[in-house]
C-alpha cells in the first residue's frame, strides 16, 4: 500500500459540526489517477483540504465518505494532504483506501 496516514481528534472550525478529525495522508510513490476515500462512522457535515502548493486535489463529502480526487499529475511523495473532517457527532475514521 503506497499510502500512510495519521488520524487525530482536532478542533472543529464549524459551529454546526463541533467534532472533527484531522487526517494527514502521504504516499511513498507516485500514484497516477489517484482517488482516495476516507470512511467514517458518522456523517461528515463539512470538510477542508490543505495540500502542498504543487498538489492539485479536490474533495467531496458523501455522508460517511470523503473522496479526494487528484488531477492528472497524481499524488506525489513528500506532498502530503491534510483533511479536517467535521461532524455533528463524535467521529472516527473507519477506513482509508
C-alpha positions as CSV (number, residue, x, y, z in Angstrom):
1,X,0.0,0.0,0.0
2,X,1.7,3.3,-1.1
3,X,-0.3,5.4,1.4
4,X,0.3,6.2,5.0
5,X,-2.0,8.2,7.2
6,X,-2.2,9.7,10.7
7,X,-5.5,10.4,12.3
8,X,-6.2,12.5,15.4
9,X,-9.0,14.3,17.1
10,X,-9.0,18.0,16.2
11,X,-10.7,21.3,16.9
12,X,-13.6,21.9,14.5
13,X,-13.9,25.2,12.7
14,X,-17.7,24.7,12.2
15,X,-20.4,25.6,14.8
16,X,-22.8,23.2,13.0
17,X,-20.3,20.4,13.3
18,X,-18.4,20.7,16.6
19,X,-16.4,17.4,16.3
20,X,-13.5,16.9,14.0
21,X,-10.8,14.6,12.8
22,X,-7.5,15.7,11.3
23,X,-6.3,13.2,8.7
24,X,-2.8,13.6,7.1
25,X,-2.1,11.4,4.2
26,X,1.2,10.9,2.3
27,X,2.5,8.4,-0.3
28,X,5.8,6.8,-0.8
29,X,5.5,6.6,-4.6
30,X,3.8,8.5,-7.4
31,X,0.2,7.4,-7.7
32,X,-1.4,8.4,-11.0
33,X,-5.2,8.8,-11.4
34,X,-5.4,8.7,-7.6
35,X,-8.7,8.7,-5.8
36,X,-8.8,8.2,-2.0
37,X,-11.9,7.6,0.1
38,X,-12.0,8.1,3.9
39,X,-14.9,6.3,5.5
40,X,-16.1,7.5,8.9
41,X,-18.6,6.2,11.4
42,X,-20.7,9.4,11.4
43,X,-21.7,11.7,8.5
44,X,-19.2,14.4,7.6
45,X,-21.1,17.7,7.6
46,X,-18.2,19.8,6.2
47,X,-14.6,19.3,5.5
48,X,-11.5,21.3,4.5
49,X,-8.5,20.1,2.5
50,X,-5.0,21.5,2.6
51,X,-2.4,20.4,0.1
52,X,1.1,21.2,-0.9
53,X,1.1,24.1,-3.4
54,X,2.3,21.6,-6.1
55,X,-0.5,19.2,-5.5
56,X,-3.9,19.6,-7.2
57,X,-6.7,17.8,-5.5
58,X,-10.3,18.3,-4.6
59,X,-12.6,16.7,-2.0
60,X,-16.2,15.8,-1.9
61,X,-18.4,14.8,1.0
62,X,-20.9,11.9,0.5
63,X,-22.4,11.2,4.0
64,X,-19.9,8.9,5.7
65,X,-17.4,9.0,2.8
66,X,-15.0,11.8,1.9
67,X,-13.4,11.4,-1.6
68,X,-10.3,13.0,-2.7
69,X,-9.6,13.2,-6.4
70,X,-6.1,14.2,-7.7
71,X,-5.5,15.8,-11.1
72,X,-3.5,14.2,-13.9
73,X,-0.2,14.9,-12.2
74,X,-1.2,12.4,-9.4
75,X,-0.3,12.1,-5.8
76,X,3.4,12.5,-5.2
77,X,5.7,11.6,-2.4
78,X,6.6,14.3,0.1
79,X,3.5,16.3,-0.8
80,X,1.1,15.4,2.0
81,X,-2.6,16.4,2.2
82,X,-4.3,17.3,5.4
83,X,-8.1,17.0,5.8
84,X,-10.3,18.3,8.6
85,X,-13.5,16.2,8.6
86,X,-16.2,17.8,10.8
87,X,-19.3,16.1,12.1
88,X,-22.3,16.9,14.3
89,X,-21.4,13.9,16.5
90,X,-18.2,12.4,17.8
91,X,-16.5,10.9,14.7
92,X,-14.0,8.1,14.0
93,X,-12.1,7.1,10.8
94,X,-13.0,3.5,9.8
95,X,-11.0,3.1,6.6
96,X,-8.8,4.9,4.1
97,X,-8.5,3.4,0.6
